[in-house]
Amino acid sequence: MAKYSQFINSDKPTLIDFYADWCAPCKTMAPILAKVQSQMGNRITLIKVNTDKSKAIAADYKIRSIPTLILFKRGKEIWRKTGVVPAKVITGIIEKQLK
């Protein structure tokens, strides 16, 4: 995860989406995350990690099911959710971290 550490350790919230191309719920999350990114703009960083191509990173974060979203701020994991999550829920969690 070293290549993402500058984002994870940032004051700006960083949302990481662990997904796979073959995963139907992951495909459902794609437009939801696009909406979140559109609404939040540059106030957040969104990173997508393909678990098939980044198995070591997925193992480091104990990803057992996908999609899994993890929100980081200042190097700490502050929220994690597996499965399809509505945009409203995600933006609500992020908004709390921006205050």
N, C-alpha and C positions, 0 to 999 in steps of 0.2 A: 504494500500500500504506500510505499515510499513516494511513488510518483504522484500520489494524491495528497501527501502530507501538508503541502503548502495551503491546500484548500481546507482540509480537515482542521488544521490549527488556526485558521483565520477567524477574525471576529465576525465575519459574514457567515451566516448559516450555510452549510453545504449539505445538500440532499443527494444521497447515493442510491441509485436504482439498480439492484441486482436482478438481472433478467437473463433469459435465453431466447434465441430466435424462434424455437419450436414451441414455446410456452404460450398457450392461448390467453390466460389471464394477463400475461406480460404484454401481449398485443393490445389488450383492453386498456392497460395502464398507459400506453404510449400517448394517446391523445389527451388523457387526463393530465399527464406530466407536462405536455406541451402547453396546456391551458394554465397550469400552475406557473410555469416559466414565463408565460406571457403576462400573467397578472402580477407576478413578483418582480419581473424585470431583473435589473442588475443588483437587486437587494439580496439575492441568493445565488449560489452556484449549484448547478445540477450536473451530476456526473452519472453516466450509465456504465455499468460494469457487466459485461457478458460473462456469466458464470462458466460457460463452456470454454471460453478462451482465457479466462483468468481464474483457474481453479485454486491456485494458492491464495489469492486474495479472498475468494469466497470461503475457503477453509479458515483463514485468519479471523474472519468475522462470523464464523460458525453459521453460515447460510445453509439451512436445511431444506427450505422451500422457497420457491420463487413465484411471483415477484416478492422481494423484500426491499423495503425502503428503510434507510437509516439516515437520521438527521444528526449532523455534527456541528458543534460550535466550540471554538477555542480548544480543540483537541479532545472534546468529550462527546460521547454518544449521548444524545439527549432524548431521542425518540426512535423507536423501531416498530415497524408494522409489516406483517406478511399478508399477502393477498391484495385484492383490488380495494383501493382506498379512494373515496370521492375527493375531488379537487377541493371542495369546501373544507373538509377535515384537514387536508394537508396544509392549505393556506392558513387555516386557523392556528395550527401548531407553529408554523413558521412565524406568523405575526406576533405570537407571544414572545418569540426569541428576539424579535427586532425592537422590543420595547426596552 
